[in-house]
Amino acid sequence: MKSTTTLPETRALPPRQDVHANEEAVSAAEKVLRGRRRRDRLFSIGGGISIAVMTFFLLLLVIPILRYGVGAYVYRGTIEDRRVQLELFERGNADRLAQEWAQVSAARAPIYKAFQDFEAELSTRSGAQRRTLRKEGKKLHELVSGLLGVFPDEPIPTLLRDRYGKTRWDQAQQQLERILIMETWDYSGEEAVLVRSPRRDVFAGTALEPVFDLLETDPESLLLPRWTFYPQFLTDASMDAHFFGGIGPEVRGTIFLMLGAMLLAIPFGIIAAVYFQEYAGGTWVTSLLRSCVNTLSGVPSVVFGLFGLAFFINTMHVSPGKSVAAGALTLALLVLPLVIRASEEAIAAVPHTYKEAALALGAGRWRTVLTVILPAAMPGILTGIVISMGRAAGETAPIIFTAAVSVGRAVRLGDIFTEATPALSWNLYNLCTEHQSIHEVVHVQYGMALTLVALVLLFNLAAIILRARVARRLKG
């Protein structure tokens, strides 16, 4: 019996057109993938550039604040600063200061004697020369008094700034520059020209000429500068319009305003968000209310300030005038839309199965919201609260009309319904625009800005830590 062998089944080769079609499809798919990769790379590059630009401008803002703001707490203080601390704040070593003052008085004695000799010398000068020297001598006396403080045997000035000399070595060096160099304007040409010349030339051959040598060669013996750490800048009250002291009332007022606003905005904001998400239906009334909330988030802050003045103070009579309570209520209205929107989005992001499981186990709607939905949405709610806290702390316009004053004492908790308060944001603006000696309080300006930024970051950090703990607890 013959054995038969079966040949393997052969398949027909696909037509050449099909092969080309497959190759074209593959190449088209590869082109699509390459296009997607290119767009992804371009998007990544654009995102990186955006982050780099934002970081650059952030550093451009933060570095000067950090650099000069630290100078409010750490600086080279002169003996005048130590006098201020002891006499105004009863802080320091009296015996050591007495020894230093004896040393400084010995170094300053030739300067004081030179001015006495100059006054006696004026009687020997001719009329025109005497008038010129007396006028210039008075200017020099004011400049030297601004550096060293009031001269011995002279009446004590009323203003503290006239009683003490320069308390900071950097300001003392600027004052020395004004003493040694005289600036005048030359109007003889087509344009006015600033001319700088040594002031000693005016007093050449007089009793005051040696004063310039003393000031120029050894100014440190006249002021004894040394490095000083002044943490009380955060708690001390200001003296003489921030020429001396710290920013304690401003810090306390800012904390009161921010915490008061958040204590009011957080519960009402969360309740409104729960209503929108869990109880309100998709009616036109709900849409209208959401539109109102969104509109309020875009209203200028100065409008909230005017509303707070008209409603809380003049209509509701929350306080007889400006007060912490009126300012906190106004700020609460300002940040309320942010809290509502952030809380609503956080609640909407909770998986719907959580609610279904709770209801299936017999929990009521309110119990489900309270024990299931809100804890799950808490990280997102805290994010909205963090953003709102930063805005409440930094707003200026709403508190101008309702709470803030330029000069005032630290407000106590029992006075929040009756007294206004200094605040960091408003006083920072005031010092930078309306202070009569802006260049004398630059360290206070930057110190306020640094403290405000640090205060916001501190509260944000606390909220972030709380949010992380809540999220970790939800994960089990």
Secondary structure, 3 states (H helix, E strand, C coil): CCCCCCCCCCCCCCCHHHHHHHHHHHHHHHHHHHHHHHHHHHHHHHHHHHHHHHHHHHHHHHHHHHHHHHHHCEEEECHHHHHHHHHHHCCCCHHHHHHHHHHHHHHHHHHHHHHHHHHHHHCCCCHHHHHHHHHHHHHHHHHHHHHHCCCCCCCCCCCHHHHCCCCEHHHHHHHHHHHHEEEEEECCCCCCEEEEEEHHHCCCCCCCHHHHHHHHHCCHHHHCCEEEECHHHHCCCEECCCCEECCHHHHHHHHHHHHHHHHHHHHHHHHHHHHHHHHCCCCHHHHHHHHHHHHHCCCCHHHHHHHHHHHHHCCCCCCCCCCHHHHHHHHHHHHHHHHHHHHHHHHHCCCHHHHHHHHHCCCCHHHHHHHHHHHHHHHHHHHHHHHHHHHHHHCCHHHHCCCECCCCCCCCHHHCCCCCECCHHHHHHHHHHCCCCHHHCHHHHHHHHHHHHHHHHHHHHHHHHHHHHHHHHHCC
